[in-house]
Amino acid sequence: PSDYDFDGEELKFKLYWTIFHVADSRSKVTKIDKDRYKFKGKITTAGVAAWFKKIEDRGYSIWNEKTLCPEKTYIYQKEGNYERERIYTYNLSKKTVGYVKRNPRNNKFQKKIIKIPFTPFQDIVTSAYFFRRYGIFEVGKETVFPLFAGGKFQNVRFKVVKKETVDTLFGKMEAYRVIPSENLSPEGAFKRKGKVVFWFSADRRHLPIKIV
């Protein structure tokens, strides 16, 4: 694994559609104690996009580095008329996920218990951090691990397809181009379509310097 410590890391992104600035994203990592991190993130529409569909998505995950599993995932999505709150609590001793879904507009709840088939595993938020810490950063190599997303468990593959130089706000940086096998965005108001491509810096930090 990389020896980079995520504690205190803050990432800020501007999202563009062609030449238009449409959203802002930021995430921050806080170390809670010896073994646990809190990964917190938020994304909001900006510029002309805010006129068409107001978006405010935020959430966090508590990740235990000793068990290599999340302990809790919280996701709040407000996308136009769509608004949902989801809370997942992971009980590794009982191998269950407690799932609560709430509609803030009418305060209706849905609750269920989901079996955990295997450990360790990651959620949507922790998957990128897990890959940055434990992934195989070699061209042509894949890192495969279980992912809990959309209320079910599945294997996700992060494949390093190329090493190249990327232009950034901080100048040119060597980076690995990485393509995950599954869509890593939660269910919401928008149709999920296409692939996600990451560029991670080719150093011990493996910073996500570009996402398409």
C-alpha positions as CSV (number, residue, x, y, z in Angstrom):
1,P,0.0,0.0,0.0
2,S,0.9,3.7,-0.4
3,D,2.2,5.3,2.8
4,Y,0.4,8.6,2.0
5,D,-1.8,9.8,4.9
6,F,-5.2,11.2,3.7
7,D,-5.7,13.2,6.9
8,G,-6.4,16.8,6.2
9,E,-6.6,16.4,2.4
10,E,-9.0,18.7,0.7
11,L,-9.8,18.4,-3.0
12,K,-11.7,21.1,-5.0
13,F,-12.9,20.6,-8.6
14,K,-14.7,22.7,-11.1
15,L,-17.0,20.7,-13.5
16,Y,-17.4,21.8,-17.1
17,W,-19.8,20.8,-19.9
18,T,-17.9,21.8,-23.0
19,I,-16.8,25.4,-22.2
20,F,-19.4,26.1,-19.5
21,H,-18.7,25.9,-15.8
22,V,-21.7,24.0,-14.4
23,A,-20.8,22.7,-11.0
24,D,-18.4,22.8,-8.1
25,S,-17.2,19.8,-6.0
26,R,-15.2,19.6,-2.9
27,S,-14.2,16.8,-0.5
28,K,-12.3,16.7,2.7
29,V,-10.7,14.0,4.8
30,T,-10.5,14.0,8.6
31,K,-8.9,11.4,10.7
32,I,-11.2,10.5,13.6
33,D,-8.9,8.2,15.5
34,K,-6.0,5.7,15.0
35,D,-8.0,3.5,12.5
36,R,-10.9,5.6,11.2
37,Y,-11.2,8.4,8.6
38,K,-14.2,10.5,7.7
39,F,-14.5,11.2,3.9
40,K,-16.9,14.1,3.4
41,G,-18.0,15.6,0.0
42,K,-20.4,18.0,-1.6
43,I,-21.4,19.0,-5.1
44,T,-23.5,22.0,-6.2
45,T,-24.5,23.4,-9.6
46,A,-22.9,26.7,-10.6
47,G,-23.3,29.3,-13.4
48,V,-25.9,28.8,-16.1
49,A,-26.7,25.2,-14.9
50,A,-28.2,26.5,-11.7
51,W,-30.9,28.1,-13.8
52,F,-32.1,24.8,-15.3
53,K,-31.7,22.2,-12.5
54,K,-30.6,23.1,-9.0
55,I,-28.4,20.3,-7.5
56,E,-27.1,19.9,-4.0
57,D,-25.6,16.5,-3.3
58,R,-23.6,15.8,-0.2
59,G,-22.6,12.9,2.0
60,Y,-19.9,11.2,4.0
61,S,-18.4,7.8,4.8
62,I,-16.7,6.6,7.9
63,W,-13.9,4.2,6.8
64,N,-12.1,1.8,9.1
65,E,-8.5,1.2,7.9
66,K,-8.1,-1.8,10.2
67,T,-11.1,-3.7,8.8
68,L,-10.8,-2.1,5.3
69,C,-14.5,-1.5,5.3
70,P,-16.9,1.4,5.7
71,E,-18.8,1.7,9.0
72,K,-21.4,4.2,7.8
73,T,-22.5,5.9,4.6
74,Y,-24.7,9.0,4.4
75,I,-25.9,10.3,1.1
76,Y,-28.3,13.3,0.6
77,Q,-29.4,14.2,-2.9
78,K,-31.4,17.2,-4.0
79,E,-31.6,17.3,-7.8
80,G,-34.4,19.4,-9.2
81,N,-37.6,17.8,-7.9
82,Y,-35.8,14.7,-6.8
83,E,-34.8,14.6,-3.1
84,R,-33.7,11.6,-1.1
85,E,-31.7,10.8,2.0
86,R,-30.0,7.4,2.4
87,I,-28.1,6.0,5.5
88,Y,-26.3,2.7,5.4
89,T,-24.9,1.3,8.7
90,Y,-22.6,-1.7,8.4
91,N,-22.5,-4.4,11.1
92,L,-19.5,-6.6,10.4
93,S,-20.1,-9.0,13.3
94,K,-23.6,-9.8,12.1
95,K,-22.6,-9.3,8.5
96,T,-25.6,-7.1,7.7
97,V,-26.2,-3.6,6.3
98,G,-29.0,-1.5,7.9
99,Y,-30.5,0.6,5.1
100,V,-32.8,3.6,5.7
101,K,-34.1,5.7,2.8
102,R,-36.1,8.8,3.5
103,N,-38.1,11.2,1.3
104,P,-37.8,14.6,3.0
105,R,-40.8,15.9,1.1
106,N,-43.3,13.6,2.8
107,N,-41.0,12.1,5.5
108,K,-41.7,8.6,4.3
109,F,-39.2,5.9,5.3
110,Q,-38.1,2.7,3.7
111,K,-36.0,0.3,5.8
112,K,-34.4,-3.0,5.0
113,I,-31.6,-5.3,6.1
114,I,-29.1,-6.5,3.5
115,K,-26.7,-9.4,4.0
116,I,-23.0,-8.8,3.6
117,P,-21.7,-11.7,1.5
118,F,-17.9,-11.0,1.9
119,T,-15.4,-8.6,3.5
120,P,-13.6,-6.4,3.0
121,F,-15.7,-4.3,0.7
122,Q,-16.1,-0.6,-0.2
123,D,-18.9,1.9,-0.9
124,I,-19.1,4.6,-3.6
125,V,-17.2,7.1,-1.5
126,T,-14.5,4.9,-0.1
127,S,-13.8,3.0,-3.3
128,A,-11.6,5.7,-4.8
129,Y,-9.6,6.1,-1.6
130,F,-9.2,2.3,-1.2
131,F,-7.8,2.2,-4.8
132,R,-5.5,5.1,-4.1
133,R,-4.1,3.3,-1.1
134,Y,-4.1,-0.3,-2.2
135,G,-4.5,-0.3,-6.0
136,I,-2.0,-1.7,-8.5
137,F,-0.6,1.3,-10.4
138,E,0.9,-0.4,-13.4
139,V,-0.2,-0.1,-17.0
140,G,-2.3,-3.0,-18.0
141,K,-3.0,-4.1,-14.4
142,E,-6.4,-4.4,-12.7
143,T,-7.4,-3.9,-9.1
144,V,-10.6,-5.9,-8.3
145,F,-12.5,-5.6,-5.1
146,P,-16.1,-5.8,-3.8
147,L,-18.3,-2.7,-3.9
148,F,-21.6,-2.0,-2.2
149,A,-23.6,0.4,-4.3
150,G,-27.3,0.7,-5.3
151,G,-28.3,-1.6,-2.4
152,K,-26.3,-4.5,-3.7
153,F,-22.8,-6.0,-3.7
154,Q,-20.7,-6.4,-6.9
155,N,-17.1,-6.6,-7.9
156,V,-15.6,-3.4,-9.4
157,R,-12.4,-3.3,-11.5
158,F,-10.1,-0.3,-11.7
159,K,-7.9,-0.8,-14.8
160,V,-4.8,1.2,-15.5
161,V,-4.8,1.7,-19.3
162,K,-2.1,4.3,-19.8
163,K,0.6,6.5,-18.2
164,E,0.7,10.0,-19.7
165,T,1.4,13.7,-19.1
166,V,-1.7,15.7,-18.2
167,D,-2.0,19.5,-18.2
168,T,-3.3,20.8,-14.9
169,L,-3.7,24.2,-13.1
170,F,-0.4,23.3,-11.4
171,G,1.4,22.6,-14.7
172,K,2.1,19.3,-16.4
173,M,1.9,16.1,-14.3
174,E,2.6,12.5,-14.9
175,A,-0.6,10.5,-14.3
176,Y,-2.2,7.1,-14.8
177,R,-5.4,6.9,-16.8
178,V,-7.8,4.6,-15.0
179,I,-11.2,3.2,-16.1
180,P,-13.5,1.5,-13.5
181,S,-15.8,-1.3,-14.7
182,E,-18.9,0.1,-13.1
183,N,-20.7,3.4,-12.8
184,L,-19.7,4.8,-9.4
185,S,-22.5,7.4,-9.1
186,P,-25.5,6.8,-6.9
187,E,-29.1,6.6,-8.3
188,G,-30.7,10.0,-8.7
189,A,-32.7,12.2,-11.0
190,F,-30.3,11.8,-13.9
191,K,-29.9,8.9,-16.3
192,R,-26.6,7.1,-15.8
193,K,-24.9,6.6,-19.1
194,G,-21.4,6.2,-20.4
195,K,-18.1,5.5,-18.6
196,V,-16.0,7.3,-16.0
197,V,-12.3,7.9,-16.6
198,F,-9.9,9.0,-13.9
199,W,-6.4,10.4,-14.0
200,F,-4.4,9.7,-10.8
201,S,-1.1,11.4,-10.2
202,A,1.9,9.0,-10.7
203,D,3.3,9.5,-7.2
204,R,2.6,8.1,-3.7
205,R,-0.4,10.4,-3.3
206,H,-2.3,9.1,-6.4
207,L,-4.3,12.3,-6.4
208,P,-7.4,12.4,-8.8
209,I,-6.2,15.3,-10.9
210,K,-8.8,14.9,-13.7
211,I,-12.1,13.1,-14.1
212,V,-14.2,12.8,-17.3
